[in-house]
């Protein structure tokens, strides 16, 4: 503690910091070479550690910490704030989602701190640490507030630490220019991410889907009417062309068992065989996993799982519309759909519901994105349940064998 700094002032500084439980994160309890067993990563971490300590001693310009989840970004950022507070200087630490939540709450008549006062406090903080940048909902309002905040601090040359949770190239272009300005910003890469091919693979629960390919998809079901045969052949062609060069969205509709999931899995398997990343998600299971990340025993953080789904280079959302329609579910699905829509990320959606039914159960903004003909290709598979069809074929085959 700085000599002469009384306990009352220290308490006020800690309240101003907004650190909460992160007050325990200091340079003293952080290993200077990090926790990686890779000597190269250890050297890289030590360079970032020294840069953080230098910034804490004399904050100037902007400092950006880049690295995968769990690499120590938040610990370094919080350590800077704690070091400044211990020295008797104010520092304001907040995550981007919390900042936006506080700003929204400040509009409420019962808010303790008016919106303008709170936003002005954050904008003019002598040192601002903005963690989890990129996690926030990408609504126009959220982008506008963050742009206002960072543009103000950039033009005012106010010391700022930013911890993005997404690669710089996925951040709004206008903000990218500020974060990448070499005269103002020092970007510290803690540890390079592993190749995407290691991050995206079939989980053990998808053993059946691993075998679903274009080669074993029965698109010529001879017992179907010609119109349904042609429809199934066209669905196969659409999926196969998409797998070769994923662009925009495909929405496969049709009754359970008509082949939607097989085609979606075949797309993923095709991409894996080509050494390209893709992610297959059953929507209801994804929401269950997302809820489970709030448990202290969870090995995967909420942000890590949500960002992986939101930003997957190619995403399949299977059984869309089967989930319960609580406000939380609506919000999470809107965030995923809206992010991928705005980012123009290739997406395949399967559902047994019509767009009218989806619109009734979810936000109309979700169905409007699924229906956007400039970007989305809805395809209704008219073939009946393949499983029942296959069973009837097996029964006919057994009767034929007995008659011989």
C-alpha positions as CSV (number, residue, x, y, z in Angstrom):
1,X,0.0,0.0,0.0
2,X,1.2,3.5,-0.8
3,X,2.6,5.3,2.3
4,X,0.0,7.7,3.7
5,X,-2.9,6.0,1.9
6,X,-5.7,5.6,4.6
7,X,-8.0,2.7,4.8
8,X,-11.0,4.8,3.8
9,X,-9.4,5.9,0.5
10,X,-8.3,2.4,-0.2
11,X,-11.8,1.1,0.3
12,X,-13.2,3.8,-2.1
13,X,-10.6,2.9,-4.7
14,X,-11.5,-0.8,-4.4
15,X,-15.2,0.1,-4.9
16,X,-14.3,2.2,-7.9
17,X,-12.3,-0.7,-9.4
18,X,-15.3,-3.0,-9.7
19,X,-12.9,-6.0,-9.4
20,X,-15.0,-8.0,-7.0
21,X,-13.5,-11.5,-6.6
22,X,-10.7,-10.7,-9.0
23,X,-9.1,-8.5,-6.3
24,X,-7.0,-11.6,-5.4
25,X,-5.3,-11.7,-8.8
26,X,-1.9,-10.0,-8.4
27,X,1.5,-10.2,-10.0
28,X,2.8,-11.9,-6.9
29,X,0.5,-15.0,-7.3
30,X,1.1,-15.2,-11.1
31,X,3.8,-17.4,-12.4
32,X,6.0,-15.1,-14.5
33,X,6.6,-17.8,-17.2
34,X,3.0,-19.0,-17.2
35,X,1.7,-22.6,-16.9
36,X,2.6,-24.0,-20.3
37,X,5.0,-26.8,-20.6
38,X,6.2,-25.4,-23.9
39,X,9.5,-23.4,-23.5
40,X,8.6,-21.1,-26.4
41,X,5.2,-20.4,-24.8
42,X,6.9,-19.8,-21.5
43,X,9.3,-17.2,-23.0
44,X,6.3,-15.5,-24.8
45,X,4.3,-15.4,-21.5
46,X,7.3,-13.8,-19.7
47,X,7.5,-11.0,-22.2
48,X,3.8,-10.3,-21.8
49,X,4.2,-10.5,-18.0
50,X,7.0,-7.9,-18.1
51,X,4.9,-5.6,-20.4
52,X,2.0,-5.8,-18.0
53,X,4.2,-4.9,-15.0
54,X,5.7,-2.0,-16.9
55,X,2.2,-0.8,-17.9
56,X,1.0,-1.1,-14.2
57,X,4.0,1.1,-13.1
58,X,3.3,3.8,-15.7
59,X,0.1,3.4,-17.7
60,X,0.4,4.9,-21.2
61,X,-1.5,4.2,-24.4
62,X,-3.5,1.0,-24.8
63,X,-2.5,-2.6,-23.9
64,X,-4.3,-5.5,-25.6
65,X,-4.0,-9.1,-24.3
66,X,-4.6,-11.8,-26.9
67,X,-4.7,-15.5,-26.3
68,X,-7.0,-18.6,-25.8
69,X,-9.3,-19.1,-22.9
70,X,-7.3,-20.0,-19.7
71,X,-4.0,-18.5,-20.9
72,X,-3.9,-15.9,-18.1
73,X,-5.3,-12.8,-19.9
74,X,-7.8,-11.9,-17.1
75,X,-5.3,-12.5,-14.4
76,X,-2.8,-10.1,-16.0
77,X,-5.5,-7.5,-16.6
78,X,-6.8,-7.7,-13.0
79,X,-3.2,-7.7,-11.7
80,X,-2.7,-4.3,-13.4
81,X,-5.8,-2.9,-11.7
82,X,-4.8,-4.3,-8.3
83,X,-1.3,-2.9,-8.6
84,X,-2.6,0.6,-9.4
85,X,-5.0,0.5,-6.5
86,X,-2.4,-0.7,-4.1
87,X,-0.3,2.3,-5.2
88,X,-3.1,4.7,-4.5
89,X,-4.3,5.2,-8.0
90,X,-7.8,4.6,-9.4
91,X,-8.5,1.8,-11.9
92,X,-11.8,0.7,-13.3
93,X,-12.1,-3.0,-14.2
94,X,-15.3,-4.3,-16.0
95,X,-16.3,-6.9,-18.5
96,X,-17.9,-5.8,-21.7
97,X,-21.2,-7.7,-21.1
98,X,-21.4,-6.3,-17.5
99,X,-20.7,-2.8,-18.8
100,X,-23.6,-3.0,-21.3
101,X,-25.9,-4.5,-18.6
102,X,-25.1,-1.6,-16.3
103,X,-25.7,0.9,-19.0
104,X,-29.1,-0.6,-19.8
105,X,-30.0,-0.7,-16.1
106,X,-29.0,3.0,-15.7
107,X,-32.0,3.9,-17.9
108,X,-34.3,2.6,-15.2
109,X,-36.0,5.3,-13.0
110,X,-34.8,3.4,-9.9
111,X,-31.1,3.4,-10.9
112,X,-28.7,4.6,-8.2
113,X,-26.4,6.1,-10.8
114,X,-28.0,7.9,-13.8
115,X,-27.0,6.7,-17.3
116,X,-25.0,9.8,-18.2
117,X,-23.1,9.9,-14.9
118,X,-22.2,6.2,-15.1
119,X,-21.1,6.3,-18.8
120,X,-19.1,9.5,-18.1
121,X,-17.4,7.8,-15.2
122,X,-16.3,4.9,-17.4
123,X,-15.3,7.1,-20.4
124,X,-13.1,9.3,-18.2
125,X,-11.6,6.6,-15.9
126,X,-7.9,7.3,-15.4
127,X,-7.3,3.7,-16.2
128,X,-10.0,1.4,-17.8
129,X,-9.6,-2.4,-18.0
130,X,-12.2,-3.8,-20.4
131,X,-12.3,-7.7,-20.2
132,X,-14.2,-10.2,-22.3
133,X,-14.4,-7.8,-25.2
134,X,-16.3,-9.5,-28.1
135,X,-18.6,-11.6,-25.8
136,X,-21.3,-8.9,-25.7
137,X,-24.5,-9.1,-27.8
138,X,-23.7,-7.7,-31.2
139,X,-26.8,-5.4,-31.4
140,X,-26.5,-2.0,-33.1
141,X,-27.0,-0.4,-29.6
142,X,-24.2,-2.4,-28.1
143,X,-21.8,-1.7,-31.0
144,X,-22.7,2.0,-30.8
145,X,-22.0,2.2,-27.0
146,X,-18.6,0.4,-27.3
147,X,-17.6,2.5,-30.3
148,X,-18.5,5.7,-28.4
149,X,-16.5,4.6,-25.3
150,X,-13.4,3.4,-27.1
151,X,-13.4,6.3,-29.7
152,X,-13.5,8.8,-26.8
153,X,-10.7,7.1,-24.9
154,X,-8.6,6.7,-28.1
155,X,-9.0,10.4,-29.0
156,X,-8.3,11.4,-25.4
157,X,-5.3,9.1,-25.2
158,X,-6.5,7.6,-21.9
159,X,-4.7,4.5,-20.7
160,X,-6.8,1.4,-21.4
161,X,-6.4,-2.4,-21.2
162,X,-8.6,-4.5,-23.5
163,X,-8.9,-8.3,-23.3
164,X,-10.7,-9.6,-26.4
165,X,-12.2,-13.0,-26.3
166,X,-12.3,-13.3,-30.1
167,X,-9.6,-12.7,-32.8
168,X,-9.0,-9.1,-33.8
169,X,-10.3,-9.8,-37.3
170,X,-13.7,-10.7,-35.9
171,X,-14.1,-7.3,-34.2
172,X,-15.9,-4.4,-35.8
173,X,-13.6,-2.9,-38.5
174,X,-13.8,0.6,-37.0
175,X,-12.6,-0.7,-33.6
176,X,-10.0,-2.9,-35.2
177,X,-8.1,0.2,-36.5
178,X,-7.9,1.5,-32.9
179,X,-6.8,-1.8,-31.4
180,X,-4.2,-2.3,-34.1
181,X,-2.7,1.2,-34.1
182,X,1.0,0.7,-33.3
183,X,1.5,4.3,-32.1
184,X,-1.2,3.9,-29.5
185,X,-1.6,0.2,-28.8
186,X,0.7,-2.6,-27.8
187,X,-0.8,-6.0,-28.7
188,X,0.5,-8.8,-26.5
189,X,-0.1,-12.3,-27.7
190,X,0.1,-14.7,-24.8
191,X,-0.2,-18.0,-26.6
192,X,-1.2,-18.9,-30.1
193,X,-4.4,-20.9,-30.4
194,X,-4.3,-24.5,-31.5
195,X,-5.2,-25.3,-35.1
196,X,-9.0,-25.3,-35.6
197,X,-8.9,-28.9,-36.8
198,X,-8.1,-29.9,-33.2
199,X,-10.9,-27.8,-31.7
200,X,-13.7,-29.1,-33.9
201,X,-14.4,-32.8,-34.0
202,X,-17.2,-35.3,-33.4
203,X,-17.8,-35.9,-29.7
204,X,-18.5,-39.4,-28.3
205,X,-22.3,-38.7,-28.3
206,X,-22.2,-38.4,-32.1
207,X,-20.9,-41.9,-32.9
208,X,-23.8,-42.6,-35.3
209,X,-23.4,-39.3,-37.1
210,X,-19.7,-40.0,-37.9
211,X,-20.9,-42.7,-40.3
212,X,-23.4,-40.5,-42.1
213,X,-21.9,-39.5,-45.4
214,X,-23.0,-38.5,-48.9
215,X,-21.9,-41.9,-50.1
216,X,-24.4,-43.8,-47.9
217,X,-27.3,-41.4,-48.2
218,X,-30.2,-43.2,-49.9
219,X,-31.4,-40.5,-52.3
220,X,-33.2,-42.8,-54.7
221,X,-35.8,-44.5,-52.6
222,X,-37.5,-46.4,-55.4
223,X,-40.8,-46.9,-53.5
224,X,-41.4,-43.1,-53.3
225,X,-43.5,-41.2,-55.9
226,X,-41.3,-39.6,-58.6
227,X,-41.9,-36.1,-57.2
228,X,-40.5,-37.0,-53.8
229,X,-37.6,-38.9,-55.4
230,X,-36.7,-35.7,-57.3
231,X,-37.1,-33.6,-54.2
232,X,-34.7,-35.9,-52.3
233,X,-32.2,-35.9,-55.2
234,X,-32.3,-32.1,-55.2
235,X,-31.8,-31.9,-51.4
236,X,-28.7,-34.1,-51.8
237,X,-27.3,-31.9,-54.6
238,X,-27.9,-28.7,-52.5
239,X,-26.1,-30.2,-49.5
240,X,-23.2,-31.6,-51.6
241,X,-22.6,-28.3,-53.4
242,X,-22.7,-26.5,-50.0
243,X,-20.2,-29.0,-48.5
244,X,-17.7,-28.3,-51.3
245,X,-17.8,-24.5,-50.8
246,X,-19.8,-23.4,-47.7
247,X,-21.4,-20.0,-48.2
248,X,-24.5,-18.4,-46.6
249,X,-27.2,-20.6,-45.0
250,X,-29.2,-23.7,-45.7
251,X,-32.4,-24.4,-43.8
252,X,-33.6,-28.0,-44.2
253,X,-37.2,-28.6,-43.3
254,X,-39.2,-31.8,-43.2
255,X,-40.7,-34.3,-40.9
256,X,-38.6,-36.4,-38.5
257,X,-36.6,-39.1,-40.3
258,X,-36.8,-37.6,-43.8
259,X,-33.0,-37.3,-44.1
260,X,-32.3,-33.7,-42.8
261,X,-29.8,-34.7,-40.1
262,X,-28.1,-37.2,-42.4
263,X,-27.4,-34.5,-45.0
264,X,-26.3,-32.1,-42.3
265,X,-23.9,-34.7,-40.8
266,X,-22.6,-35.6,-44.3
267,X,-21.7,-31.9,-44.8
268,X,-19.7,-31.9,-41.6
269,X,-18.0,-35.2,-42.4
270,X,-17.1,-33.9,-45.9
271,X,-15.4,-30.9,-44.3
272,X,-13.6,-33.0,-41.8
273,X,-12.2,-35.2,-44.6
274,X,-11.0,-32.1,-46.3
275,X,-9.2,-31.0,-43.1
276,X,-11.6,-28.1,-42.5
277,X,-13.3,-27.1,-39.3
278,X,-17.1,-27.5,-38.7
279,X,-19.3,-27.9,-35.6
280,X,-22.4,-30.0,-35.3
281,X,-24.8,-28.9,-32.5
282,X,-28.1,-30.4,-31.4
283,X,-29.9,-27.2,-30.3
284,X,-31.6,-28.6,-27.1
285,X,-28.3,-30.3,-26.0
286,X,-26.4,-27.1,-26.6
287,X,-28.7,-25.1,-24.4
288,X,-28.4,-27.8,-21.7
289,X,-24.6,-27.7,-21.9
290,X,-24.7,-23.9,-21.8
291,X,-26.8,-24.0,-18.6
292,X,-24.4,-26.6,-17.0
293,X,-21.4,-24.2,-17.5
294,X,-22.8,-22.1,-14.6
295,X,-21.9,-25.1,-12.3
296,X,-18.7,-24.7,-10.3
297,X,-17.7,-28.2,-11.4
298,X,-18.0,-27.3,-15.1
299,X,-14.7,-27.8,-17.0
300,X,-15.8,-25.5,-19.8
301,X,-16.6,-21.8,-19.2
302,X,-19.9,-20.3,-20.4
303,X,-18.0,-17.8,-22.6
304,X,-15.8,-20.5,-24.1
305,X,-18.7,-22.7,-25.2
306,X,-20.9,-19.9,-26.4
307,X,-18.2,-18.3,-28.4
308,X,-17.2,-21.6,-30.0
309,X,-20.7,-22.1,-31.2
310,X,-21.3,-18.5,-32.3
311,X,-18.0,-18.2,-34.2
312,X,-17.6,-21.7,-35.7
313,X,-16.4,-21.4,-39.3
314,X,-19.2,-23.7,-40.2
315,X,-22.1,-24.5,-37.9
316,X,-24.9,-27.0,-38.0
317,X,-27.9,-26.4,-35.7
318,X,-29.8,-29.6,-35.7
319,X,-33.4,-30.0,-34.5
320,X,-34.0,-26.2,-34.3
321,X,-37.3,-25.4,-32.7
322,X,-37.5,-28.4,-30.4
323,X,-36.3,-26.5,-27.4
324,X,-38.6,-24.9,-24.8
325,X,-39.3,-21.2,-25.5
326,X,-38.3,-19.5,-22.3
327,X,-37.0,-15.9,-22.4
328,X,-33.5,-17.1,-21.7
329,X,-33.7,-19.6,-24.6
330,X,-35.0,-17.0,-26.9
331,X,-32.2,-14.6,-26.0
332,X,-29.4,-17.2,-26.5
333,X,-30.8,-18.4,-29.8
334,X,-31.2,-14.9,-31.0
335,X,-27.6,-14.0,-30.1
336,X,-26.3,-17.0,-32.0
337,X,-28.5,-16.5,-35.1
338,X,-27.9,-12.7,-35.1
339,X,-24.2,-13.0,-34.7
340,X,-23.8,-15.5,-37.5
341,X,-26.2,-13.5,-39.7
342,X,-24.3,-10.3,-39.3
343,X,-21.0,-12.0,-39.7
344,X,-22.2,-14.0,-42.7
345,X,-20.9,-17.2,-41.3
346,X,-21.9,-20.4,-43.1
347,X,-24.7,-22.2,-41.2
348,X,-26.9,-25.3,-41.8
349,X,-30.2,-25.5,-39.8
350,X,-32.5,-28.5,-39.6
351,X,-36.0,-28.3,-38.3
352,X,-39.3,-30.2,-38.6
353,X,-41.3,-26.9,-38.1
354,X,-42.5,-24.4,-40.6
355,X,-41.2,-20.8,-40.5
356,X,-44.6,-19.7,-39.2
357,X,-44.3,-22.1,-36.2
358,X,-40.7,-21.0,-35.5
359,X,-41.8,-17.3,-35.6
360,X,-44.6,-18.1,-33.2
361,X,-42.3,-19.7,-30.6
362,X,-39.3,-17.5,-31.0
363,X,-38.5,-13.9,-31.8
364,X,-39.8,-12.8,-35.3
365,X,-36.3,-11.4,-35.9
366,X,-35.0,-15.0,-35.8
367,X,-37.4,-16.3,-38.4
368,X,-36.8,-13.2,-40.6
369,X,-33.1,-14.1,-40.7
370,X,-33.8,-17.7,-41.6
371,X,-36.2,-16.5,-44.4
372,X,-33.8,-13.8,-45.8
373,X,-33.6,-15.0,-49.4
374,X,-30.5,-12.9,-50.0
375,X,-28.6,-15.1,-47.6
376,X,-30.6,-18.2,-46.7
377,X,-31.8,-21.1,-48.8
378,X,-34.8,-22.8,-47.3
379,X,-35.3,-26.3,-48.6
380,X,-38.4,-28.4,-47.7
381,X,-37.7,-32.2,-47.9
382,X,-41.1,-33.8,-48.8
383,X,-40.0,-37.4,-48.4
384,X,-41.6,-39.3,-45.5
385,X,-39.9,-40.7,-42.4
386,X,-37.0,-42.8,-43.9
387,X,-36.9,-45.1,-40.8
388,X,-40.5,-46.3,-41.2
389,X,-39.9,-46.6,-45.0
390,X,-36.7,-48.7,-44.3
391,X,-38.6,-50.9,-41.9
392,X,-41.3,-51.6,-44.4
393,X,-38.7,-52.5,-47.0
394,X,-37.1,-55.0,-44.7
395,X,-40.5,-56.6,-43.9
396,X,-41.2,-56.9,-47.7
397,X,-37.8,-58.4,-48.2
398,X,-38.4,-61.0,-45.5
399,X,-41.8,-61.9,-47.0
400,X,-40.2,-62.2,-50.4
401,X,-37.5,-64.5,-49.0
402,X,-40.1,-66.8,-47.3
403,X,-42.0,-67.1,-50.6
404,X,-39.1,-68.4,-52.5
